[in-house]
Amino acid sequence: MKWSSVKKFFIENWDIKLLSILIAILLRFSIINIPISPYQKRVDSNTISDTNPQVDMILEVKLEVLHPPNWELDDIIPDKVQVTVRGEEGELEGLKEGDIRTVIDLKGIDKEFSRDIVAYAPPNVKVVKIVPVRIISKIKS
């Protein structure tokens, strides 16, 4: 290849070539900063925090039983359930009694029933596990 043909390759249509390179650079940087979905944040190695990692905590929580007042419950229903929650360590250490609630709703059932226990937690705390998760019992009338 001769020097004149190489020189001609770079000099001919130089304005279009320069514009193409600039557009490619702009596209490259704009695509890097686009999140994958609207509900997903972009995570860089610089944004991961080791100071507040996610941890699990197991708590004994009083079980609230919602039922008509004239019913007597069988002894199979426990007073407390075990709830595993996950969140930042600082957030979990600040939990007070009553921040985590567990409820079983027995309204509108017959003598025998099988119901799931529902747990409620603050917004930054995730309920991972409830033990027992389901109660199977009967009502004494």
C-alpha positions in Angstrom: 0.0 0.0 0.0 1.4 3.3 -1.0 1.6 6.4 1.3 -0.6 8.4 -1.0 -3.5 5.9 -0.8 -3.3 5.9 3.0 -3.2 9.7 3.1 -6.2 9.8 0.7 -8.2 7.3 2.9 -7.9 9.6 6.0 -8.2 13.0 4.2 -11.1 12.2 1.8 -14.5 12.9 3.5 -12.8 13.8 6.8 -15.8 15.7 8.0 -18.2 12.7 7.7 -15.6 10.4 9.4 -15.1 12.9 12.3 -18.9 13.2 12.8 -19.2 9.4 12.8 -16.6 9.1 15.5 -18.3 11.7 17.6 -21.7 10.1 17.3 -20.1 6.7 18.2 -18.5 8.2 21.4 -21.8 9.8 22.4 -23.8 6.6 21.9 -21.2 4.7 23.9 -21.5 6.9 27.0 -25.3 7.3 26.8 -25.8 3.5 26.6 -23.6 2.9 29.6 -25.8 5.0 31.9 -29.2 3.5 30.9 -30.7 1.2 33.5 -31.8 -2.2 32.3 -35.4 -1.6 33.4 -37.2 1.4 35.1 -37.4 -0.6 38.4 -33.7 -1.4 38.5 -30.9 0.8 39.6 -27.6 0.7 38.0 -25.0 -0.7 40.4 -21.3 0.1 40.0 -18.6 -1.3 42.2 -18.2 2.1 43.7 -21.8 2.3 44.8 -21.9 -1.0 46.7 -21.8 -0.2 50.4 -19.9 -2.5 52.8 -20.9 -0.4 55.7 -24.6 -1.5 55.7 -24.8 -5.0 54.3 -28.1 -6.9 54.2 -28.4 -9.1 57.3 -31.1 -11.5 58.6 -32.6 -11.4 62.0 -34.9 -14.0 63.7 -37.6 -12.6 66.0 -40.3 -14.1 68.2 -43.5 -12.1 67.4 -46.9 -12.2 69.1 -49.5 -13.6 66.8 -52.7 -11.5 66.5 -55.7 -13.7 65.9 -58.7 -11.9 64.4 -62.0 -13.8 65.2 -65.5 -13.1 66.5 -65.5 -12.5 70.3 -67.7 -15.6 71.1 -65.2 -18.1 69.8 -62.8 -20.1 71.8 -59.6 -21.1 70.0 -58.0 -24.5 70.1 -54.7 -24.7 71.9 -53.0 -25.6 68.6 -52.8 -21.9 67.7 -49.5 -20.5 69.1 -49.2 -17.3 71.0 -46.0 -16.4 69.1 -44.4 -17.1 65.7 -40.9 -16.9 64.5 -40.3 -14.3 61.8 -37.0 -14.0 59.9 -36.5 -10.5 58.5 -33.8 -9.0 56.2 -32.5 -5.5 55.9 -29.6 -3.2 56.7 -28.0 -3.9 60.0 -28.7 -0.4 61.3 -32.4 -0.6 60.3 -32.9 -4.0 62.0 -31.2 -2.9 65.2 -33.6 0.0 65.4 -36.7 -2.3 65.3 -39.1 -1.9 68.3 -41.6 -4.4 69.6 -44.7 -3.9 67.4 -42.8 -2.9 64.3 -43.2 -6.4 63.0 -46.8 -7.7 63.2 -48.1 -11.2 62.5 -51.8 -11.7 61.9 -54.1 -14.6 61.2 -57.7 -13.8 60.1 -60.2 -16.3 61.2 -63.3 -14.3 60.4 -65.9 -16.1 58.2 -64.6 -19.6 58.8 -66.4 -22.8 59.9 -65.3 -25.2 62.7 -62.2 -26.4 60.9 -59.8 -24.2 59.0 -56.4 -23.8 57.4 -55.1 -20.3 57.1 -51.8 -18.6 56.3 -50.1 -16.2 58.8 -49.4 -12.8 57.3 -46.5 -10.6 58.5 -46.2 -6.9 58.2 -42.8 -5.1 58.4 -41.5 -1.5 58.0 -40.7 -0.4 54.4 -37.0 -1.0 54.5 -37.4 -4.5 56.1 -38.3 -7.6 54.1 -40.0 -10.6 55.7 -38.1 -13.7 54.5 -39.7 -16.5 56.5 -42.5 -17.2 59.0 -42.6 -20.3 61.2 -45.2 -21.7 61.2 -46.5 -20.3 58.0 -49.9 -21.9 58.1 -52.3 -22.8 61.0 -54.6 -25.8 60.7 -57.0 -26.1 63.6 -60.7 -26.1 64.7 -62.9 -23.8 66.6 -64.6 -24.7 69.9 -68.1 -23.2 70.1 
